[in-house]
Amino acid sequence: MSAIPAVVLGGTGYVAGELLRLIAAHPRFELAAVMSDTQPGEPLAAAFPHLASAYPDERFKSQAQLQEIVSAARLSAVFSAAPHGASAALIDAPRERRGCRKPRA
C-alpha cells in the first residue's frame, strides 16, 4: 500500500512540531510539505532540531508551493497547525484549486 502524502499548514509552532513527530512515526503518511508564511525556504530542522533526523532535507514551503503539491496529488492529508482564524482560508485555497466544493452548512 502506498504512502499518503501529508501536508502541514502553519508549520513553525508547537502544534506543527507535534504533528510532524506523529507523521514521521506513522506507517501510512509521508511528509509532502510543511507550509510557513514567515519561513519559506528555511530548513525544517532550524525550527525543530529534534526532527532533523526524520526530515534532514525538508524545507518550509510557501502557500503557492503547497497548492501545487496538493493539486498534483490524487490523495493527500492536510493537517492545520495554523491559528484558528487563519485555518479556514488556508484549507480552502488548495481545495478550491482542485475544484472541490465547500461542504454544506
FILUM-439079 format. One line per 4 residues: number of its first residue (from 0); their letters; for each residue x, y, z of C-alpha. Coordinates in steps of 0.001 Angstrom, whole numbers, padded with zeros to 6 digits. Example, Ala and Ser with C-alpha at 12.3 -4.5 7.8 and 13.67 -1.06 7.14 Angstrom:
FILUM-439079
0 = as = 012300:-004500:007800; 013670:-001060:007140
***
This chain:
FILUM-439079
0 = msai = 000000:000000:000000; 001451:003377:-000974; 002031:006204:001464; -000429:009072:001750
4 = pavv = 001199:012481:001215; 000752:014616:004335; 000826:018405:004370; 001113:020587:007491
8 = lggt = -000166:024168:007391; 001207:026789:009780; 004339:024787:010303; 006567:026619:012788
12 = gyva = 004806:026329:016154; 004448:023727:018874; 001390:022017:017347; 003163:021686:013992
16 = gell = 006145:020086:015729; 003867:017514:017332; 002114:016806:014018; 005476:016368:012299
20 = rlia = 006642:013976:015020; 003455:011899:014643; 003683:011883:010830; 007328:010725:010981
24 = ahpr = 006271:007672:013002; 003057:006933:011113; 003115:003858:008866; 000835:005312:006145
28 = fela = 001768:009016:005985; 004756:010524:004233; 005502:014219:004646; 004931:016068:001366
32 = avms = 005196:019668:002596; 005215:021982:005587; 003920:025473:004899; 005177:028579:006618
36 = dtqp = 004313:032102:005515; 007203:033515:007538; 009970:030999:006753; 009576:029597:003213
40 = gepl = 012825:028044:002027; 014262:027699:005523; 015278:024235:006769; 012704:022452:008899
44 = aaaf = 015495:021374:011247; 016199:025016:012143; 012768:025278:013793; 012659:021659:015023
48 = phla = 016174:020375:015764; 014721:017247:017379; 013217:016269:013989; 016415:016753:011957
52 = sayp = 016993:013011:011631; 013415:012408:010430; 013428:015282:007916; 017075:016086:007114
56 = derf = 016450:017819:003762; 012934:019201:004235; 012392:022950:003887; 009360:025066:004631
60 = ksqa = 007214:025761:001583; 005233:028831:000569; 001451:028718:000141; 001865:028675:-003659
64 = qlqe = 004252:025705:-003472; 001880:023894:-001142; -001052:024401:-003507; 000972:022884:-006366
68 = ivsa = 001836:019834:-004256; -001752:019260:-003119; -003119:019820:-006642; -000728:017253:-008112
72 = arls = -001604:014532:-005598; -004580:012262:-006198; -004991:011896:-002450; -003469:013888:000405
76 = avfs = -003965:014525:004090; -003920:018180:005137; -003276:018994:008795; -003604:022525:010098
80 = aaph = -001464:023857:012900; -002281:027428:011924; -004114:029772:014285; -007874:029245:014321
84 = gasa = -008722:032391:012365; -006264:031544:009574; -007008:027839:009183; -010189:028066:007118
88 = alid = -008624:030217:004387; -005500:028050:004243; -007540:024881:003891; -009965:026355:001341
92 = apre = -007246:027538:-001064; -005944:024060:-002095; -009489:022634:-002100; -010748:025335:-004449
96 = rrgc = -007780:024890:-006766; -008668:021198:-007080; -012285:022086:-007831; -013669:020682:-004579
100 = rkpr = -016972:022090:-003420; -017397:023538:000029; -019407:021294:002340; -022950:022407:003072
104 = a = -023519:024001:006447
***
